[in-house]
Amino acid sequence: MEALSTDGRLAALIVPLRQMNLVVPQSLMAEVVMVPEVEEVVTTEPWLRGLIEWRGAMLPLVALESFCLPLVEDRPSRARRVAVFHAVCGLQGLSHYAVDIQAIPHPLRLGPADLRELTGERRCAIVAQEVQAAGVKAMIPDLDVLEQRIAQVMQNA
């Protein structure tokens, strides 16, 4: 996805959600946009919020916290934003998807010394690892699991 710089550090983003943070490579994110109108999708999965229009395409809008913490109350904020991510698994029909975020992501450069694995149980299937990234508690998402689940739900919707 993203080549390491000459000093061996990865260009990354801390992406604030409401009750947790993501840490992802910078190259995963296509754009941050104010959330446009959300078109409802009939599904039993509460983490799939619906579809949004982005650059002429309809993208699934995912609430990762509802995926990991289904009892979290979802109150939209006035300055609601979504991060549009590039799909990386090559699944047919899924080139991008949107993730509901709380604030603008923070860029940083991460090397091995900047990441510390946190012990304990994984919160849910889409969490590859919980870490302390440059002093911020965050989760590294398992993109294979996340994108496969999105593709499955969209196929059945």
C-alpha positions as CSV (number, residue, x, y, z in Angstrom):
1,M,0.0,0.0,0.0
2,E,2.4,2.6,1.1
3,A,6.2,2.4,0.7
4,L,8.3,3.1,3.8
5,S,10.3,6.4,3.7
6,T,14.0,6.3,3.6
7,D,14.1,6.4,7.4
8,G,11.9,3.3,7.6
9,R,8.8,5.1,8.9
10,L,5.3,4.7,7.5
11,A,3.1,7.7,6.6
12,A,0.0,6.9,8.7
13,L,-3.2,8.6,10.0
14,I,-4.8,8.5,13.4
15,V,-8.5,8.6,12.5
16,P,-10.7,9.7,15.4
17,L,-14.0,7.9,15.8
18,R,-16.4,8.6,18.7
19,Q,-15.0,6.2,21.3
20,M,-11.9,4.8,19.6
21,N,-9.3,5.7,17.1
22,L,-8.0,3.9,14.0
23,V,-4.5,3.9,12.8
24,V,-4.2,3.3,9.0
25,P,-1.6,3.9,6.3
26,Q,-2.1,7.4,4.7
27,S,-2.5,5.8,1.3
28,L,-5.7,4.0,2.4
29,M,-7.6,7.2,2.6
30,A,-8.9,8.8,-0.6
31,E,-10.7,11.8,1.0
32,V,-12.5,13.3,4.0
33,V,-15.9,14.8,3.2
34,M,-18.8,16.3,5.0
35,V,-21.4,13.5,5.0
36,P,-23.8,13.9,2.1
37,E,-27.3,12.6,2.3
38,V,-27.4,9.0,3.3
39,E,-29.6,6.6,1.3
40,E,-31.1,3.9,3.4
41,V,-30.2,0.2,2.7
42,V,-32.4,-2.6,4.0
43,T,-30.1,-4.8,6.1
44,T,-30.0,-6.4,9.5
45,E,-26.5,-5.1,10.1
46,P,-26.7,-1.9,12.2
47,W,-23.1,-1.0,11.3
48,L,-24.0,-0.4,7.6
49,R,-25.6,3.0,7.7
50,G,-26.6,3.2,4.1
51,L,-25.1,4.5,0.9
52,I,-23.6,7.9,0.1
53,E,-22.8,9.5,-3.2
54,W,-19.1,10.2,-3.8
55,R,-17.7,11.3,-7.2
56,G,-20.7,9.8,-9.0
57,A,-20.5,6.4,-7.3
58,M,-22.7,5.1,-4.5
59,L,-20.5,3.9,-1.5
60,P,-21.4,1.9,1.6
61,L,-21.2,4.0,4.8
62,V,-19.8,2.0,7.7
63,A,-20.0,2.9,11.4
64,L,-17.0,0.9,12.8
65,E,-18.0,1.6,16.4
66,S,-21.4,0.0,15.8
67,F,-19.6,-3.0,14.3
68,C,-17.3,-3.3,17.4
69,L,-19.6,-1.9,20.1
70,P,-23.2,-2.5,19.0
71,L,-24.6,-0.9,22.1
72,V,-23.0,2.5,21.4
73,E,-25.6,5.1,21.0
74,D,-25.3,6.8,17.6
75,R,-26.0,10.5,17.8
76,P,-24.9,12.3,14.7
77,S,-22.9,15.4,15.3
78,R,-23.5,18.7,13.4
79,A,-20.0,18.5,11.8
80,R,-20.3,14.9,10.8
81,R,-17.6,13.7,8.4
82,V,-16.8,10.5,6.6
83,A,-13.5,9.2,5.4
84,V,-13.5,7.5,2.0
85,F,-11.1,4.6,2.0
86,H,-9.7,2.8,-1.0
87,A,-10.7,-0.9,-0.9
88,V,-7.5,-3.0,-0.9
89,C,-8.7,-6.6,-1.1
90,G,-9.8,-6.5,-4.8
91,L,-13.3,-7.7,-4.1
92,Q,-15.6,-7.3,-7.1
93,G,-17.9,-4.3,-6.8
94,L,-16.0,-2.7,-3.9
95,S,-13.5,-0.1,-5.0
96,H,-14.1,2.3,-2.1
97,Y,-16.2,2.6,1.1
98,A,-16.9,5.4,3.6
99,V,-16.3,5.3,7.3
100,D,-18.2,7.5,9.8
101,I,-15.6,9.6,11.7
102,Q,-15.7,12.1,14.5
103,A,-12.9,14.5,13.4
104,I,-10.2,15.2,10.9
105,P,-7.5,12.5,10.8
106,H,-4.1,13.4,12.2
107,P,-1.1,12.5,10.0
108,L,2.1,11.1,11.6
109,R,5.1,9.0,10.6
110,L,5.3,5.7,12.4
111,G,8.3,3.4,12.9
112,P,8.7,0.3,15.0
113,A,9.6,2.3,18.1
114,D,6.3,4.3,17.8
115,L,4.0,1.3,18.0
116,R,3.4,-0.7,21.1
117,E,1.0,-3.6,21.1
118,L,-1.7,-3.5,23.8
119,T,-2.5,-6.8,25.4
120,G,-6.0,-8.0,26.0
121,E,-8.9,-9.4,24.0
122,R,-9.6,-8.1,20.5
123,R,-12.8,-6.0,20.6
124,C,-14.2,-7.6,17.4
125,A,-13.5,-9.4,14.2
126,I,-12.4,-6.3,12.3
127,V,-9.6,-5.5,14.8
128,A,-6.3,-6.9,13.7
129,Q,-4.5,-5.4,16.7
130,E,-4.9,-2.8,19.4
131,V,-1.8,-0.5,19.8
132,Q,-0.4,2.6,21.3
133,A,0.6,4.6,18.2
134,A,2.8,7.6,19.1
135,G,1.1,7.7,22.5
136,V,-2.5,7.4,21.2
137,K,-4.5,4.3,21.9
138,A,-5.8,3.0,18.5
139,M,-6.9,-0.1,16.6
140,I,-5.4,-1.4,13.4
141,P,-8.3,-2.7,11.4
142,D,-8.3,-6.1,9.7
143,L,-9.1,-4.8,6.2
144,D,-9.7,-8.3,4.8
145,V,-12.4,-9.1,7.3
146,L,-14.0,-5.6,7.1
147,E,-14.1,-5.5,3.3
148,Q,-15.4,-9.1,3.0
149,R,-18.2,-8.3,5.5
150,I,-19.1,-5.1,3.6
151,A,-19.2,-6.9,0.3
152,Q,-21.3,-9.7,1.7
153,V,-23.9,-7.3,3.2
154,M,-24.0,-5.2,0.0
155,Q,-24.5,-8.4,-2.1
156,N,-27.5,-9.4,0.1
157,A,-29.0,-5.9,0.3
